[in-house]
Amino acid sequence: MKLFIVDDHQLFIDGMRHLLTHLAGVSVIEETNRAEEAIEKLEKEDNFDLVLIDLAMPGMDGLAILQRLREAGSVTPVVVVSAEEDISRIESALELGALGYIPKSQSGIDMLRALEQVLSGDLYIPDSVRERLSHYQSRRHPEHGTLTRRQMDVLGLVAKGYSNKQIATALFVAEHTVKVHIAAILKALNARNRTECVHKARSLGLLD
């Protein structure tokens, strides 16, 4: 398993490198403290199993990296590991395709569990952050409940009968990312399947 750490603090990189050796299957750990260098590497290599990025970096920050990867149609899985507390920036990272947000304040054990969850295909957001996201989104988009803008995009295409692969192509994201969004939508709407999800979304006025 090949991992890539992008952070402007070398001390944190060194700590993460040591921590990641405890993840089963890790064979290669690459690193950079420059966002521009990260973009260059990720545009040339698409064989990373997971990329860990910080949001608060000088110059081109983590959001800019996610935006560039999205524009390039990259399917490389990315998770944010950051001390960022601005909930709007955390939401933006998730909408740009990040598969999770892991606070730097977490313990090493909790961070490993979070990374294992992301590597197994799940979206990871701590309960405290998820609650803040829910309040933030309900204030900004009361008609959308707890769904993000990206999840609303996915929901609209699910309602049209698109497959996961078709949704991924339409939104320029990885099929794995689509699966994560659909799982989050089903959970938010308390639906057991796509059909029930669409029915509930229409009854709530989330779909035309």
N, C-alpha and C positions, 0 to 999 in steps of 0.2 A: 504494500500500500504506500502510495506516494503523497506526501503532504507538503503544503507551501504556506509559510508564515509571512505575513506582510504587516509590519509594525515599525514605527519610527523609534522605539525604545529598545536598544540592544539588550538591556537587562531583562526586559520582558521576553524577548525572543529566546534568550538563553534559558530562562525559566520554563517557557513553553516547550522548547526542544527537549529538555530533561523530562518534563511531564509526559510528552507524547510518546516517549519510549515505553511507557507502560500500557499503551494501546496495542492490542493484539494485531499482528500482521503488518505493523509499520516497518518499512524497510528503508525508505528514503525521506529525509526531511530537508527541504530547501527553505531559504529565507532571504528576505531583503528588507531594508529599512527605507526604501524609496518607492513611492507609488508609481512613478514613471517606469522604473525598472520592472516592477511587478506587471504592468500592462504589457511591456515588451515581451516578457517571458510567457505570459498567459496567451498572448496572440500567436506565439510560435509553438507553444506546447499545449496540448489539450488532454494530456494523460494524467493529470493530477486527480487523485481520489477525493481530495478536499482542500480548499484554500481558506485560511483563517486571516481575516483582515480587520484592522482597526478603522474606526470611522474618523477619529480626530487625528489627521496627519497634516503636516505642513504642505503647502502647494496643492497638488491633486489629492483630495482626501478619499476616504473609503467609498463614499457615495459616487464620486466621479469614476472610480474603478468599476463599480457595479454597473454604472450607466454605460461605460465603454464596452464592458463584456456583453451587456444586453444588446447594444447596437451591433456588435460583431456576431451576434447569434451564438455566443459561447454556451456550451452545456456543462461547463465545469461547475461542480457544486461549491458554493461559497457560504461560509458562516461568519457572522460578525462577532468578534471577541473584543469588547471595548468598554471603556469607562464612561462612554457617552450617556448622558441622562436626558437629553432633549428628546421627548417622546415623538415629536414630529419627524426627526431625523431617523429614529429607529423605525418608525412606520415606513418612511421612504425607502430604507434599506430592504425591508421585507417586500415592499411592492416592486422593487427592482430585481427581486429574485433571490435574496439571501434566504437560506434555509433555516436560519435561526439567529438568535441574539443571545450571547453569553456574556454577562457582566464580568469584568475583570475582578470584581470584588468577591466572586465565588471562590470557594475552597478548591484545592486541586482535585479532590475526589469528586465534587459536584461537577467540575468542569469536564473531567473525564467521562462521567455519566452522560453529560449533555452531548459531548462529541460522539459517544457511542450511539446515542439516540439519533443524531443527525446522520451518521454513517449507515444506520439501519434503515434509513428512508423516511424518518419522521421529522416534522418541524419542531424545533425546540425554542420555546419562549418561557422564561420563568413566570410563575403565577403572578408575582408582584408586577412584572412588566406587562403581562397579558391584561391585568386588571386596569392598569393605567392606559393601555391602548384602547381598551373597550370604552372607557370614559371619554377619552380624547375623540375617538371616532364617532361616538354617539352624539357628542356636542357638535362636531363638524358635519356629520351626515346622519341626522336623526332618522331619516327614512331608510337608511341602510343597516341599522342595528349595529352589529359588531363586525360586519364584513368590510374588508379593505377595498379600495378601488380596484385593485388587481383581482381580488376574489369576485367582485361584481362583474368584471370582464369575463372571467371564467364561467360564472353562473349564467350569464347571457348566452354563451356559446353552448353550454350544457343544455339549456332550454331549447336551442335550435337543433339538438340531436347530434352535435359534433362528438367525435371520439376523442380520447385523450391526445392521440397523435395529431388529429386535425386542430385541436385547440392549441397545442404546442407550436404548430406551424403558423397558425394565425397570429399568435401573440409573441412569436419569436423567443420562446423559452424552451427549456428542456422538458421532455415528457414527464420526467421524474418530478419536476417543479409543479406541473399541472396536477399530478396525483396528490402532492402535498396540499395544494390549494383546495382540491375537491374534498379531501379528508377534513380540512378545517371548515369548509362550508357545511358539510353534513353535520359536523359537531355543533356549529353555531346555530343551525336551524333544527337541530334535534331530529334529523331525518335518517332513515335506515338505508336509503338507496337514492339514486339519481332521480327517479320518477317522483318519489315522495318529496325530495328536495325541491324540485321544480314546482310541484303543487303548493307546497308551503310558501315558497318564495312569491308565487303569484297571489296567494291569499293575503300575504303581508304587504303587497304592493311593491315588491322589489323588482318585478318584471312587468313589462308592458303587456 
